[in-house]
Amino acid sequence: MPRRMFRLPAGEPLLNIVSHGRAGPREYGRPLTPAQIDHIRRTVRRVPEVMVKVLPRASNDLKAAGKHLDYISRNGKLVLEADDSEPLEGRNGEALLEAWDLDIDDVRRQAGLAAVGGRKPPKLIHKLMFSMPARTPPDKVLSAVRNFAREQFWGQHRYAFVLHTDEDHPHVHLVLKSVSEQGVRLNIRKATLRHWRSEFARNLRLLGVPANATERAVRGQDQKSKKDGIYRASLRGESTYLRAQTEAVARELLKRDIRIEPGKTTLVETRKDVAQGWFGLARRLAHEGYADLASEVSGFVRVMPPPRTDRELVGEALRQHAEKTKHPVQATEVFQMGS
């Protein structure tokens, strides 16, 4: 089956710190574009960052796809909106999957797997989530996703989406049919997600919502977002992953034997490159006449927190807890600190 790859405007982020901060053969080469200047301003002024996430793989068969549709619609209590702009009130996941001919796709896929053997079945659907921080107007988030999906997928990949407001941060779940109406399968790459984040942020800004899309490391943030299952389990206080991690760090603290993680060196080197890139960009901005913005960039870098691994962040939280309560962390308290 043919595979569809998005034709992206560029293979690298718009705000490529190392590239923009490095001098070219004629000092700095071409001047920074207005779009790049605006992106720099949004980043150093810490405009809220959008999140676009691909949820876990469990969508390999009709049953799993139907369960996900039932989950995001809260078993029909929430109204799904489809690519034909028709509300899906009263229509369950099975009806939508039938309209998308996913039963036919499933038969074709299983036949192909029987011929190859040993391969994991490809996805029938992609499960996406678009999110913004708390206090963002939910209706604007929904409208931005609606406009984004129309621009990116309409007439090619079938999709449906629904707004959730049951958590502090408004978010939209979007289900996207993996195979287009032209029979081309969509593969989602890192560059694809980067492009989608940028376009989601742009659609929010068009609606008057401050929004930005910058790489996490470029902003000086080291902590990766948790996988969806771990995150939701932590909200319920049931994450075995966080419990094990927190207990391990607590034991190391009690023994005064904190291990240096292998990834620490990579974090430090990455932060060094990022800082050098930002300072180089500040010099370039000053050279191009943006003295005030150059000063903001320098200040932005100087207040970046030191690079720390997840285990170091947990350790710091445990230390603060011990200082506040004036006694060592007890076993019963460890998991609450981690979650």
N, C-alpha and C positions, 0 to 999 in steps of 0.2 A: 504494500500500500504506500502511495506517495506520502512524504512527510512535509508538513508545512512549517516553514521558519519565517518569523516576522522580518520584514525588511526595516531595520531600525535606522534612525538618522545617523547614528555613529556607534561604533563598537565599544566606546568608553564613556564613563559618566561625563555629564556636562561640566561638573566641577572637578576636573582632574588636577588635584593640588600639585602633585610632583611635576606634571607637564607644564602647567601654567606658571609655576614658580621658577622654572629653569630658564636661564637666559639662552637666547638663540644666537645665530651667527650675526644678526644685526641687533644687538642688545636683547630685545624681547620678541622680535619678529612682529607678527600682526597684532594690532591692539585687541584687547579684550572686547567682546561683543556686548551690547546692552543686556542681552539675556544672561550672559555670564556675570556681569556686574550685579544684576538683580539677584541672581542665585547666591552670590557671595554675601550680599547684604542680608538676605533671608537667613543664611546659615549662621553668620556671626551674631545676628540679633535673636537667634534661637526661636525662629518661627516654628510653630508646631509641625512635627514630622508625620507624614502619612505612613501607613503600614499596608502592604499588600502581601498576603501570605497564601501559600499553597498548602492546604491541609493534607493530613496523612493519606497514604496510598489506597486504603481499603475501599476501593470503588471498582473492583475488577469484575463484578458480576451484577446482574439486574437486581438481586436481592439487596446487596450492599448499597447500590445507587438509590433504590427506593427507600431504604432506611434513612439515608442521609436527607433526602427530600422531606420525609416525614419529620425528621429532627428539626430542620431549619424552619419548617412551617408550623412547628409545634403541633404536629398531627392535625393540621388543617385549621388551627386557631388563628394563624397569621396568613395573610393573603400574599401568595407569590405573584410576582409580575414577570411575564414572559417577554420574549423578543418581539412578539406581535402586539405588544402593549395591552393585551387582554389580561385582566386579573384572573387568577386561577382559584378563586374562592370556591370551595366545595369540591374541587378536583384534587384527588390524592396523587401521590408520587407515581403510582402505577399508570395512571391516565397520561401523565406528562411523558413518562418514558415510552409509552406506546406511541404517542404523537411524534416522538423523536425517532421512532423506528429502532430503538436500542435493542429490542429483542432480535431483530434481523442482524444487527451488528454483532451481537453476542454469539449467534450461531456461526457467522462467518469467522469470527475470531477464534472460536473453539476449533473449527475445522482447520484453520491455519496452524494452531498450536499442535494439533494431532500430527500434522505432517512434520513439524520441526522437532517437537518433544523437548522437555526439560526447561523450556523458557517460561518466565513469568508472564501471565497474560497482560496485555496492555490495558490501560485504563479505558473504561467506557465514558467516564466523565472526569473533568477536572473540578476540584472543589476549592474555590477561592474565597478569601475573606478580605474586605477592605475596611480599614479601621482608622479612627481619629481619636485624639485625646478627649478626656472628659470636658464637658461644657461646649463642645462643638455642636451646633444645631443639627439634630438628627435628620431633619428634612433636607438640609443642604448636602449631607453625606449621601443620602439616598439619591438625590437629583444628580450629584456628581458621578455616582456609579452608573446611573441610567444613561447619562450622556457619554461617559467613557465606554460603556459596553456597546452603545450604538455605533460609536466611531471605530471601535476595534473589531467587533465581531458580527455586526448585523449583515445578513445576507450570506454569511459564510458558516459560522458555528451557531447552533441553537443554544439559547441560554435562558435562565430564569434566576431571579434574585429576590431577596426579602431583607427588610431592615430589622435589626434586633436592638432594643433599647433596655434590655433587662440587666445590663452591666453599666458601670460608670461611663465607659467609652462607647459611643455609638458605632456600630459596625454593620456591614452588609455582607451577607453570604450570597455568593453567586455560583451557580452550577453551570458548567460549560461543557457542551458535548465535545468529546475529544476529536471526533471525525467530522469534517466539514460537509456541507451539502454537496460539495464537489468531490468528496471521497478522499480528502487529504487529511492526514492525522497531524494534530498540533503537538509539537514538543516544546516544553517550557524550559528555557535556559536562564542562566543568571542575567544575561543581557536583556532577555525578555522581561523578567521581573523588574529590572532597573528601569526599562522603558515604561512599563505599566505604572510604576510608582510615580515617575515624572509626569505622565499623562493624567493620572488621578489627581495629583497635586494641582496641575494646571486647571483642570475642570473645577476644582474647589475654589481656586482663586478667581475664576471667571464668575463664580457665584458670590464673590465678596468674602470668602473664608480664607484667612491667612493659612497657607499650607506650603510645605517644603518637602523635597525629596533628595536627601544627601546621604552618602555612604556613612555607616555607623562609625567606622574608624576615622574618617575625615572629621567627624564632630568630636573626636576624643572620647568616644564611648567604647568600652571594651567588652561589656557584658552582652552576650548574645541573647536574643529572645528565646524563651523556652519553647520546646515543642508543645503543640497544642494540648496533647494528652497530659503532659507534666504540668502545664499551666493550669488547666482546669482541675486537675487533682489537687494542686496546691491551694486553689480557692476553696475547695471542700475540706482542706486539711488532711488529705489522704495520699499525698505524693510519697511513695516509697523511695523514689530517686532522691528527692530533696531531704528526706529523713536520713537516708544512708550517708549522703554527702555531709550533712550538718553534724551527724554523730561522729563521723571520721575526723572532721576538723576539730571538734570539741576534744576528742581524745588526744590529738596532736598538741592542742593548746595546754592541756593538763600535763602532758609529758614534756612540754617545752621543746618539742621536736617537730617543727613545722617543715614539711618537705617543700622543696622548690620544684614547681611543676615544669615539665618539659616545654610547655607552651609559653612560659614566662619570657624566655629570650626572644621569641617571635613577637610577642606583644611589645616589648621594649624597642626592638628594632623598627617595628611598624610605626610606633609613636614617634620615634626619632625622625623617620622619613616624612611623616605627616607634619611635624613641627617645622622641619626645614623647608618643606614645600609651602606652608603657610607664610613663613617669614620671607621666603623668596617672592611669594605673591604680594605681600605687603610692599616690598621694594618696587615691584612692577607697578602696583597701583599708584604709588607715590610718583613714579616716573611718568605715568600717563595722566597725572593731574588729579587723582582721587586721594588727596592727602588725608582727609577725615576718615574715609573708609579704610585706608592703610593703617591708621591708628587703631581703628576698631578691630581689624584683623589681628594686629599684634597683641592687643589686650585679650582677645578671644583665646589665643594660644596660651598666653601666660596663666590664665585661670583654669586651663584644662586639668582635671584631676590626674594624679599619677596612674600609669597603666597597672591594672590589677586583674588577676584571674578570678574566676568565680569562687574558688576556694578562699582566696584572700579576702574577697568581699564578705563571705560568710564568716570568716575569722574575725574581721573587723566588727561585724554586727554582734558576735558573741562577746568580744571584749567590751564593747560599749554596754551591753546588757549586764555584764559582770560588774562594771564600774558603777552603773546606775543602782543596782540592787545590793552592792557591797558584799556579794558572795559569789562563789564559782557557779557556773551554769549547771543546774541539775539535769539528770537524764530526761525527766519529764518535761523540761523546758526547751530542750534542744530542738525538737521538731517545729515548735511554734516559731522559733527564731528563723528557721530555714524557710518556712512557708510564708 
